[in-house]
Amino acid sequence: MTSSSRGALAAAIIGSAIVFLDGTVVNVALPRIGTTLPAVSIGVLEGQVYIVAGYMATLAAFLLLAGAMGDRYGRRRVFLIGLIGFGVTSMACALAPSLDVLAVARLLQGIAGALLVPGSLAIITALFHGPERGRAFGIWAASTSFVAIFGPPIGGTLVEVFGWSSIFLVNAPLVLIGVALTLRYVPALRPDRVDARFDWIGAVVAAVAVGGLSFGAIRGQQVSWSETAPIIMLGLGALALVAFPILMVRRRDPLVPPALFRNRTFAAINLATVLIYAALYVLLYMQSLFLQGVLAYSPLGSALIGLPTGISLVIVSTWAGTLADRFGARRFLVGGPLVMAAGALWWLRVPSDSTPWLAQAGDPASLVPPLAALIDPLPAILLFGIGIAFVVAPLTSTLMSSVAVERAGLASAINNALSRVGQPLASAAIFILITERFYGSLASAVPGLDPRSASLRATVQPLNAPDPSVGLAIEQAARVASTEAFHITILVVTALLVAGAVVSWFGLRPTVIGVRVETS
């Protein structure tokens, strides 16, 4: 790998990393933001939801548009616009005078982020070939995983020392470095087809489909489906999703050429992505709630117990990417999800009274956990981490090698959009299942309890520590009921992972990857 290619890879990693970082690190600052910034026209909780969900929804909604624009107008140009836009919107977030302004700035930041993610992978695809491409994707996966895992603890420290705005200000030097590296090491990468019309109608319909489904599912879960707005958004998203393929068949120069999905490898990888990443994000989210709300882990303990997953990703990803490029990705994309499923199933044996590690923040004795505290969750964490480490780089490399270079940005955008849509939709469905199971189990354990009572649901919620005022009997029953509800999540996650492995087994040929398929 030459110094020029290393510089281009570093630019691509920075572009992806800051997007992933701002998708996770803001969570640690939400309480401080809610108590510091005034809310002018929206409530504090509503504003906090927009700060998180708004960013993710606009990021997902504009991915297809951004990927197609990079292929059509030049990847370096669009990537640079994304970097500069992300820097400007980050400063707007840091200097926001109110919760309302911060929410709008986060929406715009999500749009800028959408220009970066598909562009970074398209740059790697265009500049690296043969075994070097698999290694480059492995390094990209390891680096972005490191940021995603270790970003929140670092962000929490920044918030404590410098305030909540520091998590946005830290983007400024990263953006400057990314711009400098891009200008020096990334060539213009002009697209092959410059005569085709850009499909703006298709871009709008795609944005409505992905954004409507993402925002509707996220918002609906946040308000327990007590509002009509999420249902309307889901309806619009579903209608646009049905209309989109019909429109693509009829357009002269469609945003997403139907030939892409006639490519067996491309179609299989994207279907596997929806299943595997939905399982991944749902389990990580529910696992954190279970550890803190049921097993009484401290936030620090919950973060530390998940570090083996991040370490596995950082260490194994580069190696997995190189081997997959040499021997073919099929065995990794079948075996990886099955190892993840084995890790998920281990949670079924963890009891509701499992001894927590770091239950009391600041207690030095809890830094040395008892053996049971490790035997219960650690095998699940290790197996799941190793499994996902086998998946990330081979999946990305196979996807990008299955299409022509001039479609690389669009291919990456489609895959990223699908990975982000699957999670909120799966979470919304699982939320309904575990809620019904939780209150049903609670009513069975405590005679005379009305599971439909509004006051009960306000004080006792699944996977959350109940209000002590409810009494010891209900508190103990709630812990057991939450564990049973969590087991439903585990079974659904396992089914998704096994389905992802089956799709990879039947959809991918047992051959060495790297043969690019022309689709334009």
Secondary structure, DSSP 8 states (H G I E B T S, - for coil): --HHHHHHHHHHHHHHHHHHHHHHGGGGGHHHHHHHS--SSS-HHHHHHIIIIIHHHHHHHTHHHHHHHHHHH-HHHHHHHHHHHHHHHHHHHHT-SSHHHHHHHHHHHHHHHHTTHHHHHHHHHHH--THHHHHHHHHHHHHHHHHHHHHHHHHHHHHHHH-TTHHHHTHHHHHHHHHHHHHHH------S--SS---HHHHHHHHHHHHHHHHHHHHHHHTTT-SSHHHHHHHHHHHHHHHHHHHHHH-SS-SS-THHHHSHHHHHHHHHHHHHHHHHHHHHHHHHHHHHHTS---HHHHHHHTHHHHHHHHHHHHHHHHHHHHH-SHHHHHHHHHHHHHHHHHGGG--TT---SS-STT-GGGGS--HHHHHTTHHHHHHHHHHHHHHHHHHHHHHHHTS-GGGHHHHHHHHHHHHHHHHHHHHHHHHHHHHHHHHHHHHHHSTT--TT-HHHHHH--TTS---GGG-HHHHHHHHHHHHHHHHHHHHHHHHHHHHHHHHHHHHS-SS-S-------
